[in-house]
Amino acid sequence: MKLNLDKNVIDLHGEPLQDKLSEVLANVLAMSTVGAPAKMIAWAVNLINEGEIEVDKSDIRFLTDLITHTDKVVNLVKAQLLEQLEKLTE
């Protein structure tokens, strides 16, 4: 499944911000200390360059847990990232 995060973060007024969801997750992956380092960096590079990554169900569970528990991202962005992951499981 393709997880496409080439979307701007949306503020509380529904307006797009300059930051992209793909860039936020790429930074989380690159700075994380969990997961397979080579895979995390490959995902981060793909998110920066292409805005998307290929994931399976176990990857979705991993990313959901990573996003939920990171203190590097505010809830406004976490909710939007988690929403994109949930769309893949519907």
C-alpha distances in whole Angstrom, upper triangle without the diagonal:
4,6,9,13,15,17,21,22,24,27,29,31,27,28,26,26,26,24,20,17,16,19,20,17,18,21,21,19,21,24,23,25,22,19,19,21,20,16,17,19,16,14,17,18,14,14,18,18,15,14,10,8,6,5,6,9,11,10,10,13,15,14,15,18,19,18,21,23,24,27,26,24,26,25,25,22,20,20,18,16,15,15,12,10,12,11,7,10,12
4,6,9,11,14,17,19,21,25,27,28,25,25,22,23,23,20,17,14,12,16,17,15,15,19,19,17,19,22,22,24,22,19,19,20,19,15,16,17,15,12,14,15,12,11,15,14,11,10,7,6,5,6,9,11,14,11,11,15,15,13,15,18,18,18,20,23,23,26,24,22,24,23,23,20,19,19,16,14,15,14,11,10,13,11,8,11,14
4,6,9,11,14,15,18,21,23,25,22,22,20,20,20,17,14,11,9,13,14,11,12,16,16,14,17,20,19,22,20,18,18,19,18,15,14,16,14,11,12,14,11,9,13,14,11,8,5,5,6,7,10,11,13,10,9,13,13,11,12,16,15,14,17,20,19,22,21,19,20,20,19,16,15,15,13,10,11,11,8,7,10,9,7,11,13
4,6,8,12,13,16,19,22,23,20,20,17,17,17,15,11,9,8,11,13,11,12,16,16,15,18,20,20,23,22,20,21,21,20,17,16,17,15,12,13,14,10,8,11,12,9,6,4,7,9,10,13,15,17,14,13,16,16,13,15,18,17,16,19,21,20,23,21,19,20,20,18,15,15,15,12,10,12,12,8,9,12,11,10,14,15
4,5,8,10,12,16,19,20,17,17,14,14,14,11,7,5,5,8,9,9,10,13,14,14,16,18,18,22,21,20,21,21,20,17,16,16,15,12,12,13,11,8,10,11,9,5,6,8,11,12,15,17,18,15,13,17,16,13,14,17,16,14,17,19,18,20,18,15,17,17,15,12,12,13,10,8,11,11,8,10,13,12,12,15,17
4,7,10,12,16,19,20,17,16,12,13,12,10,6,6,6,8,11,11,11,14,16,16,17,20,21,24,24,23,23,23,22,19,18,18,16,13,13,13,11,8,9,10,8,4,7,10,13,15,19,20,22,18,17,20,20,16,18,21,19,17,20,22,21,22,20,17,18,19,17,13,15,16,12,11,14,14,11,13,16,15,15,19,20
4,7,9,12,16,16,13,12,9,10,10,9,5,6,7,9,11,12,13,15,16,17,19,21,22,26,25,24,26,25,25,22,20,20,20,16,15,16,14,11,12,13,12,8,10,13,16,18,21,22,23,20,18,21,21,17,18,21,20,17,19,22,20,21,19,16,17,17,14,11,14,14,10,10,13,12,10,13,16,14,15,19,20
4,6,9,13,13,11,9,6,6,6,6,4,6,8,9,10,12,14,15,16,18,20,21,22,26,26,26,27,26,26,24,22,21,21,18,17,18,17,13,13,15,14,11,13,16,20,21,24,24,26,22,20,23,23,19,19,22,20,17,19,22,20,20,18,15,15,15,12,10,13,13,10,11,14,14,12,15,18,17,18,22,22
4,7,10,11,9,8,6,5,7,6,6,6,9,10,9,11,14,14,15,17,19,20,21,24,25,25,27,26,27,24,21,22,22,19,17,19,18,15,15,17,17,13,15,18,21,21,24,24,25,22,20,22,21,18,17,20,18,15,17,19,17,17,15,12,11,12,8,7,10,10,7,9,12,12,12,15,17,16,18,21,22
4,7,8,6,5,4,6,9,9,9,9,13,14,13,15,18,18,18,21,23,23,24,28,28,28,30,29,30,28,25,26,26,23,21,23,22,18,18,21,20,16,18,21,24,24,26,26,27,24,22,24,24,20,19,22,21,17,18,21,19,19,18,14,13,12,8,8,11,11,8,11,14,12,13,16,17,17,20,22,22
4,5,5,5,6,6,10,10,12,12,16,16,14,17,20,19,20,23,24,24,25,29,29,30,32,31,32,30,27,28,29,25,23,25,25,21,21,24,23,20,21,24,27,27,29,29,30,27,24,26,26,22,21,23,22,18,19,21,20,19,17,14,12,11,8,9,12,11,10,13,16,15,16,19,20,20,23,25,25
4,5,7,9,10,14,14,15,15,19,19,17,20,23,22,22,25,27,27,27,30,31,32,34,34,35,33,30,31,31,28,26,29,28,24,25,27,26,23,24,27,29,29,31,30,31,29,26,27,27,24,22,24,23,19,19,22,21,20,19,16,13,11,8,11,13,12,11,15,16,15,17,20,20,21,24,25,25
4,5,9,10,14,15,17,17,21,21,20,22,25,25,25,28,30,29,30,34,34,35,37,37,38,35,32,33,34,30,29,30,30,26,26,28,27,24,26,28,31,31,33,32,34,31,28,30,30,27,25,27,27,23,23,25,24,24,22,19,16,15,12,14,17,15,14,18,19,18,19,22,23,22,26,27,27
4,7,9,13,14,14,15,18,19,18,20,23,23,24,26,28,28,29,33,33,33,35,35,36,33,30,31,31,28,26,28,27,23,24,26,24,21,23,25,28,28,30,30,31,29,26,27,28,25,23,26,25,22,22,25,24,24,22,19,16,15,11,13,16,14,12,15,17,15,16,20,20,19,22,25,24
4,7,10,12,13,14,17,18,17,20,22,22,23,26,27,28,29,32,33,33,35,34,35,33,30,30,30,27,25,27,26,22,22,24,23,20,22,25,28,28,31,31,32,30,27,29,29,25,25,27,26,22,23,26,24,24,22,19,17,16,13,13,17,15,13,16,19,17,18,21,22,21,24,26,26
4,7,8,9,11,14,14,14,17,19,19,20,23,24,25,26,30,30,30,32,31,32,29,27,27,27,24,22,23,22,19,18,20,19,16,19,22,25,26,28,29,30,27,25,27,27,23,23,25,24,20,22,24,23,22,20,17,16,16,12,12,15,15,12,14,17,16,16,19,21,20,22,25,25
4,6,8,10,13,12,12,15,17,17,18,21,22,22,24,28,28,29,31,29,30,28,25,25,26,23,20,21,21,18,17,19,19,16,19,22,25,26,29,29,30,27,25,27,26,23,23,25,23,19,21,23,21,20,18,15,14,15,12,11,15,15,13,14,18,17,17,20,22,22,24,26,27
4,7,10,12,10,11,15,15,15,17,20,20,21,23,27,28,28,30,28,28,27,24,23,24,21,18,19,19,16,14,16,17,14,18,21,24,25,29,30,30,27,25,28,27,23,23,25,23,20,22,24,21,21,18,15,15,17,14,12,16,17,15,16,19,19,18,21,23,23,25,28,28
4,7,9,7,7,11,12,12,14,16,17,17,19,23,24,24,26,24,25,23,20,20,20,18,15,16,16,13,12,14,15,12,15,18,21,22,25,26,27,23,22,24,23,19,20,22,19,16,19,20,18,18,14,12,13,15,12,10,13,15,12,13,16,17,16,18,21,21,22,25,26
4,5,5,6,9,10,11,13,14,16,17,19,22,23,23,24,23,23,21,18,18,18,15,13,14,14,10,9,12,12,9,11,14,18,19,22,23,24,20,19,22,21,17,18,20,18,15,18,20,18,18,15,13,14,15,13,10,12,14,11,10,14,14,13,15,18,18,19,22,23
4,5,5,6,8,10,11,12,14,16,16,20,20,20,21,21,21,19,16,16,17,13,12,14,13,9,10,13,12,8,10,12,15,16,19,20,20,17,15,18,17,13,14,16,15,12,15,17,15,16,13,11,12,13,11,7,9,11,8,7,10,11,10,12,15,15,16,18,20
4,6,5,6,9,10,11,12,14,15,19,19,18,19,18,18,16,13,13,13,10,8,10,9,5,6,9,9,5,7,9,13,14,17,19,19,16,15,17,16,13,14,17,15,13,16,18,16,17,15,13,15,16,15,11,12,14,11,9,12,13,11,12,16,16,16,19,21
4,6,5,6,9,10,10,12,14,18,18,18,19,18,18,16,13,13,13,11,8,9,10,7,6,9,10,8,10,12,16,17,20,22,22,18,17,20,18,14,16,18,15,13,17,18,15,16,13,12,14,16,15,11,13,15,13,11,15,16,14,15,19,19,19,22,24
4,5,5,6,9,10,11,12,16,17,17,19,17,18,17,13,13,15,12,9,12,13,9,9,13,14,11,12,14,17,17,20,21,21,17,16,18,16,13,14,15,13,10,13,15,12,13,9,8,10,12,12,8,10,12,11,9,12,14,13,14,17,18,19,21,23
4,5,5,6,9,10,10,14,14,14,15,15,16,13,10,11,12,9,7,11,11,8,9,13,13,10,10,11,14,14,17,18,17,13,13,15,13,9,11,13,10,8,12,13,11,13,10,9,12,13,13,10,9,12,11,8,11,13,12,12,15,16,16,19,21
4,5,5,6,9,10,13,14,13,14,13,13,12,8,8,9,7,4,7,8,6,7,10,11,9,10,10,14,14,17,19,18,14,15,17,14,11,14,15,12,11,15,16,13,15,12,12,15,17,17,13,13,16,15,12,14,17,15,15,18,19,18,21,24
4,5,5,6,8,12,13,14,15,13,14,14,10,9,12,10,7,10,12,9,9,13,14,13,14,14,17,18,21,22,21,17,17,19,16,13,15,16,12,11,15,15,11,12,9,10,13,16,16,13,13,17,16,13,16,18,17,17,21,22,21,24,26
4,6,5,6,10,10,12,14,12,14,13,9,10,13,11,8,12,13,11,12,15,17,14,15,14,17,16,19,20,18,15,15,16,13,10,12,12,9,8,11,11,8,10,7,8,12,14,15,12,11,15,14,12,14,17,16,15,19,20,20,22,25
4,6,5,8,9,9,10,9,10,9,5,7,9,8,6,10,11,10,11,14,15,14,13,12,14,14,17,18,16,12,13,14,11,9,12,12,9,9,13,13,10,13,11,12,15,17,18,15,14,17,16,13,15,18,16,15,19,20,19,21,24
4,6,8,10,10,11,8,10,10,6,6,9,9,6,9,12,11,11,14,16,15,15,14,17,17,20,21,19,16,17,18,15,13,16,16,12,13,16,15,12,14,12,13,17,19,20,17,16,20,19,16,18,21,20,19,22,24,23,25,28
4,7,9,11,12,10,12,13,9,9,13,12,10,12,15,14,14,17,19,18,18,17,20,19,22,23,21,18,19,19,15,14,16,15,12,12,15,14,10,11,9,12,15,18,20,17,16,20,20,17,19,22,21,20,23,25,25,26,29
4,6,8,10,9,12,12,8,10,13,12,11,14,16,15,16,19,20,19,18,17,19,18,20,20,18,15,16,16,12,11,14,12,9,10,13,11,9,11,9,12,16,18,20,17,15,19,19,16,17,21,20,19,22,24,23,24,27
4,7,9,8,12,12,10,11,15,14,14,17,19,18,19,22,23,22,21,20,21,19,21,21,18,16,18,17,13,13,16,13,10,13,15,12,11,13,12,15,19,20,23,20,18,22,23,19,20,24,23,21,24,26,25,26,29
4,7,8,11,11,9,11,14,13,14,17,18,18,20,22,23,22,20,18,19,17,18,18,15,13,15,14,10,11,13,11,8,12,13,11,11,14,14,16,19,20,23,20,18,21,22,18,18,22,21,19,21,24,23,23,27
4,6,9,8,7,10,12,11,12,15,16,16,19,21,21,20,18,16,16,14,15,15,12,10,13,12,8,10,13,11,9,13,15,14,13,16,16,18,21,22,24,21,19,21,22,18,18,21,20,18,20,23,21,21,25
4,6,5,6,9,10,11,12,14,15,16,18,20,21,20,18,15,15,14,15,16,13,11,15,15,11,12,16,15,13,16,18,17,17,20,19,20,24,25,27,24,22,24,24,20,21,24,22,20,23,24,22,23,27
4,5,5,6,9,10,10,12,14,15,17,18,19,19,18,16,16,16,18,19,16,14,17,17,14,14,17,16,14,16,19,18,17,19,18,20,23,25,27,23,22,25,24,21,22,25,23,21,24,26,24,25,29
4,6,5,6,9,10,11,12,14,15,16,18,18,17,14,15,15,17,19,17,14,17,18,15,15,19,19,16,18,22,21,19,22,20,22,26,27,28,25,23,26,25,22,23,26,23,21,25,26,24,25,29
4,5,5,6,8,10,10,12,14,15,16,16,14,11,11,11,13,15,13,11,14,15,12,12,16,16,14,16,19,19,18,21,20,20,24,25,26,22,21,24,23,19,20,22,20,18,21,22,20,21,25
4,6,5,6,9,10,10,12,14,15,14,13,11,12,12,14,16,14,11,13,14,11,10,14,14,11,13,17,16,15,17,16,17,20,22,23,19,18,21,20,16,18,20,18,17,20,21,19,21,25
4,5,5,6,9,10,11,12,14,14,13,12,14,14,17,19,18,14,16,18,15,14,17,18,14,16,19,19,17,19,17,18,22,23,24,21,20,23,22,18,20,23,20,19,23,24,22,24,27
4,5,5,6,9,10,11,11,12,11,9,11,12,15,18,17,13,16,18,15,14,18,19,16,17,21,21,19,22,20,20,24,25,25,22,21,24,22,19,20,22,20,18,22,23,20,23,26
4,5,5,6,9,10,10,10,8,6,8,10,13,15,15,11,13,15,13,11,15,16,14,14,18,19,17,20,18,18,21,22,22,18,18,20,18,15,17,19,16,15,18,19,17,19,22
4,5,5,6,9,10,9,9,9,12,13,16,18,17,14,15,17,15,12,16,17,14,14,18,18,16,18,15,15,19,20,20,17,17,19,18,14,17,19,17,16,20,20,19,21,24
4,5,5,6,8,9,10,9,12,14,18,21,20,16,18,20,18,16,19,20,17,18,21,22,19,21,18,19,22,24,23,20,20,22,20,17,20,22,19,19,22,23,21,24,27
4,5,5,5,7,6,6,9,12,16,19,19,15,16,19,17,15,18,20,18,18,21,22,20,23,20,20,23,24,23,19,20,22,19,16,19,20,17,17,20,20,18,21,24
4,6,5,4,5,6,10,12,16,18,18,15,15,18,16,13,16,18,16,15,19,20,18,20,17,16,19,20,19,16,16,18,16,13,16,17,14,14,18,18,17,20,22
4,6,6,8,10,14,16,20,22,22,18,19,21,19,16,19,21,18,17,21,22,19,21,18,17,20,21,20,17,18,20,17,15,18,20,17,18,21,21,20,23,26
4,6,8,10,13,16,20,23,23,20,20,23,22,19,22,24,21,20,24,25,23,25,21,21,23,25,24,20,21,23,20,18,21,22,19,19,23,22,21,24,27
4,5,8,11,14,18,21,22,18,18,22,21,18,21,23,21,20,24,25,23,25,22,21,23,24,23,19,20,22,19,16,19,20,16,17,21,19,18,22,24
4,7,11,13,17,19,20,17,16,20,19,15,18,20,18,17,20,22,20,22,20,18,20,21,19,16,17,18,15,13,16,16,13,14,17,16,16,19,21
4,7,9,13,16,17,13,13,17,16,13,16,19,17,16,19,21,20,23,20,19,21,21,20,17,17,18,15,12,15,15,11,12,15,14,13,16,18
4,6,10,13,14,10,11,15,14,12,14,17,16,15,19,21,20,22,21,19,22,22,22,18,18,19,16,13,15,16,12,12,15,15,12,15,18
4,7,11,12,9,10,14,13,12,15,17,17,17,20,22,21,25,23,22,24,24,24,21,20,20,18,15,16,17,13,12,15,14,11,14,17
4,7,8,5,7,10,10,10,12,14,14,15,17,19,20,23,22,21,23,23,23,20,18,19,17,14,14,15,12,10,13,13,9,11,14
4,6,5,6,9,10,11,12,14,15,16,18,20,21,25,24,23,25,24,25,22,20,20,19,16,15,16,14,11,12,13,9,10,13
4,5,5,6,9,10,11,13,14,15,16,19,20,24,24,23,25,23,24,22,19,19,19,16,14,15,13,10,11,12,9,8,11
4,5,5,6,9,10,11,12,14,15,17,18,22,22,22,24,23,24,22,19,20,20,16,15,17,15,12,13,15,12,11,15
4,5,5,6,8,10,10,12,14,15,16,20,20,19,21,21,22,19,16,18,17,14,13,15,13,10,12,14,11,11,15
4,5,5,6,9,10,10,12,14,15,19,19,18,20,18,19,17,14,15,14,11,9,11,10,6,8,11,8,8,12
4,6,5,6,9,10,11,12,14,18,19,18,20,18,20,18,14,15,16,13,10,13,13,9,10,13,11,10,14
4,5,5,6,9,10,11,12,16,16,16,18,18,20,17,14,16,16,13,12,15,14,11,13,15,14,13,17
4,5,5,6,8,10,10,14,14,13,16,15,17,14,11,13,13,9,9,12,11,8,11,13,12,13,16
4,6,5,6,9,10,14,14,13,14,13,15,13,9,10,11,9,6,10,10,7,9,12,12,12,15
4,6,5,6,8,12,13,13,15,14,16,14,11,12,14,11,10,13,14,11,12,16,15,15,18
4,6,5,6,10,10,11,13,13,15,13,10,13,14,11,10,14,14,12,14,17,17,17,20
4,6,5,9,9,8,10,10,12,9,6,9,10,8,7,11,12,10,12,15,16,16,19
4,6,9,10,9,10,9,12,10,7,9,11,10,8,12,13,12,13,16,17,17,19
4,6,9,9,11,11,14,13,10,12,15,13,12,15,17,15,16,20,20,20,23
4,5,6,9,10,13,11,9,12,14,12,12,16,17,16,18,21,21,22,24
4,6,7,9,12,12,10,13,15,14,15,18,19,19,20,23,24,25,27
4,7,10,12,10,10,13,15,13,15,18,18,18,21,23,24,25,27
4,7,8,7,6,10,11,10,12,15,15,16,18,20,21,23,25
4,6,6,6,9,10,11,12,14,16,17,18,20,22,23,25
4,5,5,6,9,10,10,12,14,15,16,18,20,21,22
4,6,6,7,9,10,11,13,15,16,17,20,21,22
4,5,5,6,9,10,11,13,14,16,18,19,21
4,5,5,6,8,10,11,12,14,16,17,19
4,6,5,6,9,10,10,12,15,16,17
4,5,5,6,9,10,11,13,15,16
4,5,5,7,9,10,12,13,15
4,5,5,6,9,10,11,13
4,5,5,6,9,10,11
4,5,5,7,9,11
4,5,5,7,9
4,5,5,7
4,5,5
4,6
4
